[in-house]
Amino acid sequence: MAGVRRGADRNAPAGAPYGMLRVGLRTGVAQWLLERVPTPRRTPFTLGYLAVVGATTTFAKLAGPELVQRLQEASSSDGHNLLQHPLRALLLSGFWVAGEVWMPYLWGFAFTLAPLERRVGPARAAAVFAIGHVAATLLSQGVVIAAVATGRMAPEVMDRLDIGVSYGVLACLGAVAGLLPPRGRLLALGGAGLMIVEQIASDRDVVTAVGHPAAVLAGVALWRWLRRAERRPLRPAAVTAPAAAPAGAHVPAAR
C-alpha cells in the first residue's frame, strides 16, 4: 500500500491480521475499555445472572397478571414465606426485579458485580452476591417479624411482596470498594450512602431502610477475604543472559 513503510509494523504480533490496528487498540484508553467489557469468559456469573433476570422480567411483561402475581408471591422473601419456606424464599426472591424495568439493573451489574468478578473470579463474586442477599433479607425481615410480634407493626406487613436483586448488587458494591484505591473507595461508599439515605427519605420503608445498609456492610465485611483472593496480572519473568565467564573459570551447573 502506497505511503506505508515496509518496516512500520515490526512491533505487531507475528501473523496477526491488521497488526497495527490491533496494536493500537491494545494501548491507552482503548485497551482499558476492552479489558473491562463483560464477556462470557471474564464474567460468566454476571452475564448468566443478567440473562435469568432478563428472562423473568420479560415473562412478567408477557404473561397473565394473575400468574405473575402468584409466582412472585411464592418467590417473595416476606416474613410469612421465610417462616414457612425459608430456602425457597431466599433463593427465588433474587430471580425477579422490583418493577417492570430491567435496564437499571444492567448498569447496576456492570458497575458492581462485573468488576468484582473480574478481580476475584466467578465463584467468590457469586458468594458475595448470595451472602449480601441472604444476610440483608434475614436481617430486614427479622426486624419486621420482631416488630409485628411486639405489636409495633400490623401483621399485614409480613405479607408485603419482597423480591429483587438490590441486596446482592449493593453487597457487590460494598465488596468491590475494598479493592479500589482509597479515593475510589471513598467515592463508592459515599455514593452508596447518599443513595440509601435518599431512598429511605423518599420511600419510608422499614425493609429497605434496614436491608440496603446491611447489604453494603455485608460486602465491606468480606474485604479481607477478597483481597487475599484478588486476581493480579502475571508479570513475565525477566530473562537475563548470564554474563560471560572468564576463560578457565568454573561455571556452576544450573539447579
C-alpha positions in Angstrom: 0.0 0.0 0.0 1.4 3.4 -1.0 2.8 5.6 1.7 3.4 2.9 4.3 6.9 1.8 5.0 7.7 -1.9 5.0 9.2 -1.8 8.5 6.3 0.1 10.1 4.6 -3.0 11.6 7.6 -4.7 13.1 6.1 -4.4 16.6 2.8 -6.0 15.5 2.1 -9.6 16.6 3.5 -12.1 14.0 0.9 -13.5 11.7 -1.9 -11.3 13.1 -4.1 -9.6 10.5 -4.4 -5.8 10.7 -1.4 -5.8 13.0 -1.1 -2.1 13.6 -4.8 -1.7 14.2 -4.7 -4.4 16.9 -1.6 -2.9 18.5 -3.3 0.5 18.6 -6.5 -1.0 20.2 -4.3 -2.6 22.9 -2.9 0.7 24.1 -4.2 3.5 26.1 -7.9 4.2 26.6 -9.0 1.5 24.1 -7.1 -1.2 26.0 -8.5 0.0 29.3 -12.1 -0.2 27.9 -11.7 -3.5 26.2 -10.3 -5.1 29.3 -13.5 -4.1 31.2 -16.1 -5.2 28.8 -18.1 -8.1 30.3 -17.6 -11.3 28.3 -18.7 -14.9 28.9 -15.1 -15.8 29.6 -14.3 -13.0 32.0 -17.7 -12.6 33.7 -19.8 -15.7 33.3 -21.7 -15.3 36.5 -22.6 -11.7 35.8 -23.9 -12.4 32.3 -25.7 -15.6 33.3 -27.5 -13.9 36.2 -28.4 -11.0 33.9 -29.9 -13.5 31.4 -32.0 -15.0 34.2 -33.2 -11.7 35.4 -34.0 -10.6 31.9 -36.0 -13.7 31.3 -38.1 -13.3 34.4 -38.7 -9.6 33.6 -39.8 -10.5 30.0 -42.0 -13.2 31.4 -43.6 -10.7 33.9 -44.5 -8.4 31.0 -45.9 -11.0 28.6 -47.6 -13.5 31.0 -51.0 -13.0 32.6 -51.0 -10.7 35.6 -52.6 -13.3 37.9 -50.0 -15.9 37.0 -47.2 -13.5 37.6 -48.6 -12.4 40.9 -48.9 -16.0 42.1 -45.3 -16.8 41.1 -43.9 -13.6 42.7 -45.8 -14.2 45.9 -44.5 -17.8 46.0 -41.0 -16.4 45.5 -41.3 -13.5 47.9 -39.0 -13.4 50.9 -41.6 -11.7 53.1 -42.0 -12.7 56.8 -44.6 -15.5 56.3 -42.7 -17.1 53.4 -39.4 -17.0 55.4 -41.1 -18.7 58.3 -42.8 -21.4 56.2 -40.5 -21.9 53.2 -37.2 -20.2 54.0 -35.0 -21.9 51.4 -37.4 -21.3 48.5 -38.0 -17.7 49.5 -34.3 -16.9 49.9 -33.4 -18.5 46.5 -36.3 -17.4 44.2 -36.7 -13.9 45.5 -33.4 -12.9 43.9 -34.5 -14.0 40.4 -37.0 -11.1 40.0 -36.6 -7.4 39.7 -38.8 -5.0 41.7 -40.8 -3.4 38.9 -41.1 -3.8 35.2 -37.8 -2.0 34.0 -34.8 -4.2 33.6 -32.3 -1.7 32.2 -31.2 0.0 35.5 -30.1 -3.4 36.8 -28.0 -3.9 33.7 -26.0 -0.8 34.8 -26.0 -1.9 38.4 -24.5 -5.3 37.5 -22.0 -3.6 35.1 -20.6 -1.3 37.8 -20.7 -3.7 40.8 -20.8 -7.4 40.1 -18.9 -7.4 36.8 -15.8 -5.6 38.1 -15.9 -7.7 41.3 -16.0 -10.9 39.2 -13.0 -9.7 37.1 -11.0 -9.2 40.2 -11.8 -12.2 42.3 -13.4 -14.7 40.0 -16.9 -16.0 39.4 -17.1 -18.3 42.5 -16.2 -15.6 45.0 -18.3 -13.0 43.2 -21.3 -15.3 43.4 -20.6 -15.9 47.1 -20.6 -12.2 47.8 -23.9 -11.7 45.9 -25.5 -14.6 47.8 -24.2 -13.6 51.2 -25.4 -10.0 50.7 -28.8 -11.1 49.5 -29.4 -13.7 52.3 -27.9 -11.6 55.2 -29.8 -8.4 54.3 -33.1 -10.3 53.7 -32.9 -12.1 57.1 -31.9 -9.0 59.0 -34.6 -6.8 57.4 -37.4 -9.3 57.7 -36.2 -10.3 61.2 -36.8 -6.6 62.2 -40.3 -6.8 60.6 -41.2 -10.1 62.4 -40.0 -8.8 65.7 -42.0 -5.5 65.2 -45.1 -7.5 64.4 -44.6 -9.8 67.4 -44.3 -6.8 69.8 -47.3 -5.1 68.3 -45.4 -2.2 66.8 -46.4 -3.1 63.2 -49.5 -4.5 61.7 -49.5 -8.3 60.8 -50.2 -7.4 57.2 -46.6 -6.2 56.8 -45.4 -9.8 56.9 -47.3 -10.4 53.6 -45.8 -7.5 51.7 -44.1 -8.6 48.5 -40.3 -8.7 48.9 -38.4 -9.6 45.7 -35.4 -8.1 43.8 -31.6 -8.2 43.4 -30.8 -4.9 45.1 -29.3 -6.6 48.2 -26.9 -8.6 46.1 -25.9 -5.6 43.9 -25.3 -3.4 47.0 -23.2 -6.1 48.6 -21.1 -6.3 45.5 -20.7 -2.5 45.6 -19.5 -2.6 49.2 -17.2 -5.5 48.4 -15.6 -4.0 45.2 -15.0 -0.8 47.1 -12.4 -2.6 49.2 -10.4 -3.5 46.1 -10.2 0.2 44.9 -7.6 2.8 45.8 -8.5 4.9 48.9 -10.0 7.8 46.8 -12.1 5.4 44.7 -13.2 3.5 47.9 -14.5 6.7 49.5 -16.4 7.7 46.3 -18.0 4.3 46.0 -19.1 4.1 49.6 -20.1 7.8 49.7 -22.3 7.3 46.6 -23.9 4.2 48.1 -24.6 6.1 51.4 -26.2 9.0 49.6 -28.3 6.7 47.5 -29.5 4.8 50.6 -30.3 8.0 52.5 -32.3 9.4 49.6 -34.2 6.1 49.2 -35.0 5.9 53.0 -36.2 9.5 53.0 -38.5 9.0 49.9 -39.8 5.5 50.4 -40.0 5.3 54.2 -40.0 1.5 54.0 -38.5 -0.3 57.0 -37.4 -3.3 54.9 -35.2 -1.3 52.6 -34.1 1.0 55.3 -32.6 -1.9 57.1 -31.8 -4.2 54.2 -29.8 -1.8 51.9 -27.3 -0.6 54.5 -27.0 -4.2 55.8 -26.2 -5.4 52.2 -23.4 -2.8 51.8 -21.9 -3.7 55.2 -22.0 -7.4 54.3 -19.8 -6.6 51.3 -17.5 -4.5 53.4 -17.1 -7.3 55.9 -15.7 -9.5 53.1 -12.8 -7.2 52.2 -10.0 -9.2 53.8 -11.2 -12.5 52.3 -11.5 -10.9 48.8 -8.1 -9.1 49.0 -6.4 -12.5 49.6 -8.1 -13.9 46.5 -7.8 -10.9 44.2 -6.5 -11.7 40.8 -3.4 -9.9 39.7 -1.9 -9.9 36.2 1.1 -12.1 36.0 4.2 -10.2 35.0 6.5 -12.0 32.6 9.7 -13.1 34.4 12.7 -11.1 33.3 15.1 -13.1 31.2 18.7 -12.1 31.7 21.6 -13.7 29.8 24.4 -14.9 32.1 27.5 -12.8 32.0 30.3 -14.3 30.0 32.7 -16.2 32.4 36.4 -15.6 32.1 38.4 -18.3 30.3 39.1 -21.2 32.6 36.6 -20.1 35.3 34.3 -22.7 36.8 30.6 -22.2 35.9 28.2 -23.9 38.4 25.6 -26.1 37.0 22.0 -24.9 36.9 19.7 -26.4 39.6 
